[in-house]
Amino acid sequence: LRHVRSLTIMGSTEKPKDIIFSKLKLLRVLDLEGCRWSLSDKDWKEICKLSLLRYLSIRRTGNERLPSKLGKLKGLVTLDVRQTKVTHFPKSITQLQNLQHLLASEYVHYTRTHSVKHLAYKKEVVKIPHGLSKMKALKRISYVDVKGKGLEALQEVAKLSQLTRLCAMQTDPYASWGDFSDTLSDLNNSLRYLSVMQDEGNCNIPGQLPFLERVRSPPMFLHSLHLLGRLGSLPPWFPCLSKLASLSLRHNYLGPEMIGVLGRLPSLVSLKLYDGSYTGTELRFASHQFPVLKQLVIDNLPNLVKLSFESGAPGNLERL
């Protein structure tokens, strides 16, 4: 196995006896997704010496921590710790100057095909490491907690000019998002995917996402947006999102004026209105609205009594 460049072990119940990481010096891809065994200290020590490693995934494994010497993997491009018990990144992670994809989250799937999923809420969500601004190559951060000191670290995100995907979550229902509006303004030219989430168990608390109204330069090139948390009304810059193709709303408590704003978005292909996103009793789609909408999902809106469409509206709808 010493000449192996890519190693994938999926769903195994125990580590194969013939796998000795120290001998895999040419390894570039290590994917352990779904393995039921955890990496030992010895395993991590050997892995951290794989200088050519570009991709490391411990997704859906029993691992609870990352090694302190993770920063030795200077060539690492993707680190995937999704659906694990990892809650902290080691300080050395900021030494990974080539890292582009930092993935951490856990999803609950509602269908057998996994076509419908939702972020699972846990008391401990991965925290943003201090010194994140040093990681200039980062393009994707998903999901991180901005509670407490994480809020301070989040300000460093504004310095990541290559960042295209950001998923942030506030697990403290009474904490503010601080200057996150300034961060979003500074990333207005790079962001393509944005997810902002308040702890779902406390979405009845007013004033959770007011910082969105203070965004001075909206992300003009945003392609996908997911908002979870009380808004009351859409931010005033919403009509500027001419590139937005996918929008998911949950627990926002928006009124009837929402449809008028969203209906004018020229590129919106998918609209998903989940639990608590809309407070009105009627949803009416006019013929001049939603010119390219193909997917409309309406799920668990208890106040909704009537859903109506004018003739030919939306003209391109394929899935309801």
Buried (B, 14 or more C-beta within 10 A) or exposed (E): EEEBEEBEBEEEEEBEEEBEBEEBEBBBBBBBBBBEBBBEEEBBBBBBBBEBBBBBBBBBBEBEBBBEBBBBBEBBBBBBBBBBBBBEBBEBBBBBBBBBBBBBBBEEEEEEEEEEEBBEBEEEBBBBBBBBBBBEBBBBBBBBBBBEEBBEBBBBBBBBEEBBBBBBBBBBBEBBBBBBBBBBBBBBEBBBBBBBBBBBEBBEEEEBBBBBBBBEBBBBBBBBBBBBBBBBBBBEBBBBBEBBBBBBBBBBBBEEEBBEBBBBBEBBBBBBBBBBBBBBEEBBBBEEBBBBBBBBEBEEBEEBEEEEBEEEBBEEBEEE
